[in-house]
Amino acid sequence: MNQIPMTLRGAEKLREELENLKSVRRPEIIRSIAEAREHGDLKENAEYHAAREQQGFCESRIQEIEAKLSNAQVIDVTKLAPSGRVIFGATVSVKNLDSEEKQTYRIVGDDEADFKQNLISINSPIARGLVGKEEGDIVVIKTPGGEVEYEILKVEYL
């Protein structure tokens, strides 16, 4: 499996979710299964089947998170010397040259992306268009609505 780029914050959130699944959620499900078994015939016991299904989802998520963390390439941009170049983990302020609207994005891994919080995936069209560029550059990003021109106003490594 290839290395998965991840910010320090993103790796920490995954570790917290993993800890919660293992120490809280897994024991809850085990108790639910034990309780449902006490109700008798397992063939027609909906509670038992629901608990077993939850157990499958939980174990699957645990394996998924463990695989991601084992293949994670954690990048802490605060330890890099500021160069003004857009890289993974950087916070980029841009101006749409058509609408004059300003926006700030942070380029993060796929699991961390949340457009409502201006966290965009490294694999998104906007991030791919910005990576490698510098402050003052004009970039053309292909979007579903057509091409959009942005000027890179500021690049920060927060």
C-alpha positions, 0 to 999 in steps of 0.5 A, spaced: 500 500 500 502 506 498 504 512 503 498 516 505 499 523 506 496 526 513 497 532 517 499 531 524 492 533 526 489 528 522 493 522 524 491 524 532 484 524 530 484 517 527 488 515 533 482 518 538 477 514 533 481 508 534 482 508 541 474 510 542 472 504 538 477 499 541 475 501 549 468 504 548 464 501 542 467 494 542 465 493 549 458 496 548 457 491 542 460 485 546 455 487 552 449 487 547 451 481 543 451 477 550 445 480 552 441 478 546 444 471 547 440 471 553 434 472 550 434 465 547 433 462 539 438 466 535 435 464 529 429 469 530 433 474 535 433 481 531 437 484 537 443 479 536 443 480 529 443 487 529 449 487 534 453 482 530 452 487 524 454 493 528 460 488 531 462 487 523 462 495 522 466 496 528 471 491 527 472 493 519 473 500 521 478 498 526 482 495 521 481 500 516 484 506 521 490 501 523 492 500 516 491 508 514 495 509 520 501 504 519 501 507 512 501 514 514 506 519 512 505 524 517 507 531 515 508 537 520 508 543 516 510 547 522 517 544 522 518 546 515 522 553 513 516 557 510 518 558 502 512 561 500 510 555 495 504 551 496 505 544 499 501 539 503 498 541 509 499 549 507 494 554 508 493 558 502 489 564 501 486 565 494 482 571 490 477 569 485 479 574 479 472 573 476 468 575 482 474 578 487 471 573 492 477 571 497 477 564 500 482 561 505 483 553 504 488 548 508 490 542 504 490 536 507 489 528 506 483 525 504 480 523 511 481 530 513 477 534 508 471 538 510 469 543 505 465 547 510 471 548 514 475 550 508 479 543 509 480 541 502 483 534 500 490 534 496 486 530 491 481 535 489 482 539 483 483 546 487 489 543 491 492 539 485 492 546 481 495 550 487 500 545 489 507 547 487 505 554 486 507 560 489 505 567 492 503 572 487 502 566 482 495 566 477 492 559 477 487 556 472 483 551 476 478 546 472 471 546 475 465 543 474 462 550 472 468 551 467 475 554 468 476 559 474 482 564 475 485 565 482 491 569 485 495 566 490 495 571 496 498 568 501 501 561 503 502 559 511 505 553 514 500 553 520 
